[in-house]
């Protein structure tokens, strides 16, 4: 509790240090006001006022609320009142449903606070603004937005406004959005980033799971139900599944695996902590409601990791390992969601002991003992330049041992999705691939991913504009050029496979996978059968490769990216065993 309060206080101080007299928090990177994030500074400071009682935090909350109010205006069509800039500035790195959701959540929360200190005139202005945005834009966005997390984000604002006005139409709009989200939820508890990407002109891989946004689905629903006065038990089954899916993404080192993120273009780093505040809200709120000890344990582990991602000036960083798409204003303001559950943080926790869970739709297996934890994924979606996790084929995306403080023994490496050479992958180059076939693949790439190529040019310009040369070069070399060049390659990899059969149990798991090319085309050049045996203290792996067509080479990618290379003949069988 005390360490979390210090983290929150330092974050508030960091934001104040760059705040202008009108409450704007200047963004040196994007050079626009991120109003939707500044709104969370209202909530952060309001929660600190409740926790500490110092009037300065209330004054900060009121300062930022004034700025948010000043940005509430009609959109260009005149049909809706929104919180600007939303998606009307390409440099905002947000959109209107997020900005309106957080903006109205913030103003409503302040208006509902019994000690808000607002004058009658100011309170009436804020109430009028909340009404205008809620009755026009949010009522539609909270029920109709096609991307699940964006719809639920809008719902948080509308639910808070309902608590203020008790407008029945708003309540029904939020519940419609919640019901729709649970229809979109996979049977095993996971959510797609976009349940119907083809309707938005996005690739099918945007249907993959999202470690970055997953907890927002659950957390936003829990928050909205509370504001609406709806008993969470009505949705207990779906909520519980969602929490179990969230936990499946967290290692005992406190990090979620970025290998389970479909929105790859957001990240230049090996991990991200930008979403931890949302994770902590979902885990801690759920643990309070349902008495879920495992959720509480992982929340404590994640909080300890988040504290390490706060720099000495108080800013929350997405990662200490590199620049990323958004900015520190986003990541620091969003800590308001942690502030909301600050009283639920356990002082200490034990490391979880025995764990077993399998999620058949996402094809994710998680097995843990007191000595280790392993997470494996079978089938995956074909990765495009920007979308799709691209990490499957029976590969372990996390393996941590108690003797090594549960640090992932096989951490993410730059370029592993584009190269297909993540740890545990079997890669090969067929003899049959012609130069003409490679040219056709490049042309297909330029046609199918032209919008993503264009978007990457803009992302590079954003980093150039901000003088983030390292990030610019990473986007240019690590994504843009590497993706184009990968189309020339004839390499195939089990990592990219969407054709995987899994047979799992707490004691062992068997995966049968055929390799795929970078564009998702599967072949039967070789077949992998991988068997994991889960012991008390060790995990043993047996790989059996049946070579069906001539190959120039075949290689197993080992720890650190090293390759064990074979030169098999057609119909050869290769069998190896190793310990993780």
Secondary structure, DSSP 8 states (H G I E B T S, - for coil): -HHHHHHHHHHHHHHHHTB-TTS-B--TTT-S--HHHHHHHHHHHHHHHHHH--HHHHHHHHHHHHHHHHTEEE-TTSS-EEESSGGGSTTS-S-HHHHHHHHHHHHHHHHH-TT----HHHHHHHHHHHHHHIIIIIHHHHHH-SSHHHHHHHHHHHHHHHHHH--HHHHHHHHHHHHHHHHHS-TTS--BSSTTGGGGT--GGGGSBBTTTHHHHHHHHHHHHHHHT--GGGGHHHHHHHHHHHHHTB-TTS-B-GGGBSBGGG--SS---TTHHHHHHHHHHHHHHH--HHHHHHHHHHHHHHHHTB-TTS-B-S-TT---SS-HHHHHHTTHHHHTTGGG--S-------EEEEETTTTEEEEE-SSEEEEEE-------SSB-----TTEEEEEEEGGGTT-BTT---TTHHHHT--TT-EEEEETT--HHHHHHHHHHHHHHTHHHHHHHHHHHHHHHHTT-HHHHHIIIIIIIIHHHHHTT--EEEGGG-S-EEEEE-SSEEEEEEEEEETTS-EEEEEEEEEEEEE-SS-EEEEEEEEE-S-EEEEEEE-GGG-EEEE---TT-EEEEEEE-
